[in-house]
Amino acid sequence: MEAIAYITEEEILSMLQEVKDPEIPRVSVVELGMITGIKIDKDNRVEIKMTPTFAGCPAVDILKTEIKNKILELPVVDVEVKVDFDVQWSSDMITEEGRKHLKEAGFALPQHLHNEFVTIDLLTNVECPFCGSKKTRLRNPFGPTLCRAIHYCDACSQAFEQFKPV
Amino acid sequence: MSEGILDTEHSKAIKNLLFRMADDELILGHRNSEWTGLGPILEEDIAFSSMAQDKLGHAQALYNILNSMGEKDADTLAFTRNEKNFYCCHFVEYPIRDYDFSLMRHFLFDTSEAIRFDMLTKSSLEPLANLAKKVRGELKYHTMHANIWINQLGKATDESNIRMQAALNECYPLALGIFEKSDYENILIEAGVFDGEELLQKVWTDIVSEILEKANLKIPVINESGLSTLSFGGRKGYHTEYLQPLLDEMTEVYSIDPSAEW
């Protein structure tokens, strides 16, 4: 019997690279570290597990649909996208590539937390993504989306956003 | 046979805990969202809106666990129950009032919420423990926000101190309703699901006392006998006059067309 073309995890991941954060189209769900599991069974049925950056992230439903549609472009039989908290997202899970793209998009990067919690010292010690100065001030730990904080750079007089460490 | 009965009580106890928590999050989330567009300064408008969104996310995740235990889906649970079937505490039901009241409620409630989720990271109910591990990092932002404002406004001027003290005098007795025990308390403790309201209240009292003292604010002397219906009853389905109107407003679109998407 002729074997069917088996889908590999690499093929899935490379398709998922094309699914971007709807609010920061520079970074993909893979780069953000939101994909926590990929299973492919012998009949090319795919199960993808993802976890939200913030529990209240309103983009989750859109992303679920986009991921499903993207994977359906491959010769798969069926795709199921599951959202859970079995693996808990942290900004430490953003890949190096993801950090590079966030920076290109104008964001200050989240400091690595190494399983610790965020502190006021961390939040007030942020480098300006435009001029590199550390003469910056935290204006608001809450920003235009749940995952962003607002800072101001005294050196170049620019407001900027940080992807929050969490 | 007795095992079956135990299982039932066990799952009833878990559901009751999840409903109490989720309903608190949903109702206070809705209240916080009433500051959207009205915040005293832009930053606070954004902060309260963000924290509201977080709370709705937490409510949804808790309803999803209930859904996995055989209850209806999150939207149906949020939008189709009347007040008798809600288990939130009275404290979260009150209108937002002035900013001092909202801020003090945010401080007292979110501190308890952060401790509760911290305790739940060790829960024997795995999906709840996993959610708790996720949520506690987010809540650091909420308690940090609250602590800074309590400290600043407690000490800024005579007027700000007087207003924050008045807000504390009003909020503190109501906040005690957060810790109203349900009939399932012992089952939850014995099963390792949750270490109980009493321990939570003890840790909470220590933490808020320290922060309030540093902010020159004094915890009011409470006449416990006068508290009964003011603060308690929410966990058993008895609510303030404010809850049903809030539910009516929140479910207005859903009631007209449950299949509407927006």
Interface residues (C-beta under 8 A of the other chain):
Chain A: T51 P52 F54 A55 G56 C57 P58 D84 F85 D86 Q88 W89 S90 F117 V118 I120 L123 R139 N140 P141 F142 G143 P144 L146 I150 K164 V166
Chain B: E43 I46 A47 S49 S50 M51 Q53 D54 K55 L56 G57 H58 Q60 A61 P127 N130 L131 K133 K134 V135 R136 G137 E138 K140 Y141 M144 H145 I148
